Amino acid sequence: MTRIFLSLSVLLVLTGCSSSQTWGWYVVNPMTASGWVNIKFLISGMGDTILISLIAATISILLGLLVALPGLSDKRGWRIVNRVYVELVRSIPLLPMLFWVFYGLPLIFRSMGLDIPIDPFWGAIITLALSDSAFTAEIYRAGIQSIAKGQAEAAQTVGLNYAQTMRYVILPQAIRRILPPLANQFIYIVKMSAFASVIGMQELTRRANELVVTEYRPLEIYTLLILEYLVLVLIISAGVRWLERRMGSDER
Amino acid sequence: MSDTAIELVSVNKWYDKFHVLKDINLTVKSGEKVVICGPSGSGKSTVVRCINKLEPHQQGVIRVNGIELGNDPKPVAEIQGDVGMVFQQFNLFPHLSVLDNLTLGPMKARGLSKAQAEEKARHYLARVRIPDQADKRPGQLSGGQQQRVAIARSLCMEPKILLFDEPTSALDPEMISEVLDVMVSLAEDGMTMVVVTHEMGFARKVADNMVFMDAGEIVETGTPEHFFTNPQSERCKTFLSQILQH
């Protein structure tokens, strides 16, 4: 973190020296009082970005499993349900889906006689979770299918039902193949959470937009914004690698 | 309980267009040991898998302990666990210890307490002569030991019938006898057994009935004595001459 700020400071100094181009790094210069206020303002969106991403990822992980299971059924009908969901949801770009959820879903609720308002916070979470669930479902499906069929058969012959077979036999084995790509998917959610700015969520990108409007320094402010995401994603990546190492070392 | 443990009447099964089981009729009495043999692809494993409801059949009737199995591929609750199965590839749960492999079924399907299930597990581990491997993972055991754990896992469900699907085919030669010894001792205790195997020495020793299958049909049945000394069909003679020439 400090190293990034240091290199940013070096960048400030270097570009500040150049005379032909009017850089405005002062807007995010932590050495000055106003620059520091701006930086604090930008970073203040971090909490919501993280919160939205975490909740959306949690929902997506549960929803993805729910969507994956019919895809593993012997019954064609169930598999079609899975295919339709995955193909449909996967094909919808995030921004239109966000608009649809935020502006459209409350109308659908109202037509059903339900008064469920959707605020930007939950609108963003629902959209991210839905969009991501198509991908997590495919991760689950691949992970579960990679466990040999004999495992389910053996579970059946010692009297376990479907739910017990999944819970005690299949998922514990599939999880080490599922977790690393799921964690990777979390990076996708963090980045896509930037779209929440469009419906007024006060997360990182929204803060940057607001500051740009008052300071007229898009390059400098968006550069810092990119660095903020970089830091977040690097932290998650380190977590993913740690997870992969742990999972790998557990193998037999 | 009726005297008949397993009854197959005119069972037919297809994989798409491929006719895997053709008009199979077979009766296994309680306590009887039946050995099914035949060339690979003859449908002998499929018969055993149908008895255990791992695969559906399309025509005919299969009754296990008097309960008819429908054509629906869903497991049949009444016979689950009453019919134990030992697989060629062991199919032990690699993420669980040997002990947990054995206690999972009794605890989750039979509702036994952990203490009861563990007591039972240790009893049957001793029965298959590996009392001291309970805390290891299956991957740390030899093939022969793994297969004996798999047998113990089936026994923990106190099954009335045990099915064996080529239990020694995946084993190194020196480990075959330790598994067969356990199977012989189970047979001596009166377990109803259906065994798909090429181990003709074992068949001679324990089988009450031999079943020879080829191309999805039961070609010949008979007592081992009759079967080995005086096979009737050409196909059976050819098969026996190939398998017994060593």
Chai-1 contact restraints between the chains, C-beta under 6 A:
chainA,res_idxA,chainB,res_idxB,connection_type,confidence,min_distance_angstrom,max_distance_angstrom,comment,restraint_id
A,G150,B,Q89,contact,1.0,0.0,6.0,A-B,restraint_1
A,G150,B,N91,contact,1.0,0.0,6.0,A-B,restraint_2
A,E153,B,L54,contact,1.0,0.0,6.0,A-B,restraint_3
A,A154,B,N91,contact,1.0,0.0,6.0,A-B,restraint_4
A,Q156,B,P75,contact,1.0,0.0,6.0,A-B,restraint_5
A,T157,B,M85,contact,1.0,0.0,6.0,A-B,restraint_6
A,V158,B,G105,contact,1.0,0.0,6.0,A-B,restraint_7
A,V158,B,M157,contact,1.0,0.0,6.0,A-B,restraint_8
A,G159,B,Q80,contact,1.0,0.0,6.0,A-B,restraint_9
A,G159,B,G81,contact,1.0,0.0,6.0,A-B,restraint_10
A,G159,B,G105,contact,1.0,0.0,6.0,A-B,restraint_11
A,G159,B,A109,contact,1.0,0.0,6.0,A-B,restraint_12
A,L160,B,K108,contact,1.0,0.0,6.0,A-B,restraint_13
A,L160,B,A109,contact,1.0,0.0,6.0,A-B,restraint_14
A,Q164,B,K108,contact,1.0,0.0,6.0,A-B,restraint_15
A,Y168,B,L104,contact,1.0,0.0,6.0,A-B,restraint_16
A,V169,B,F93,contact,1.0,0.0,6.0,A-B,restraint_17
A,P172,B,H95,contact,1.0,0.0,6.0,A-B,restraint_18
A,Q173,B,H95,contact,1.0,0.0,6.0,A-B,restraint_19
A,R252,B,G139,contact,1.0,0.0,6.0,A-B,restraint_20
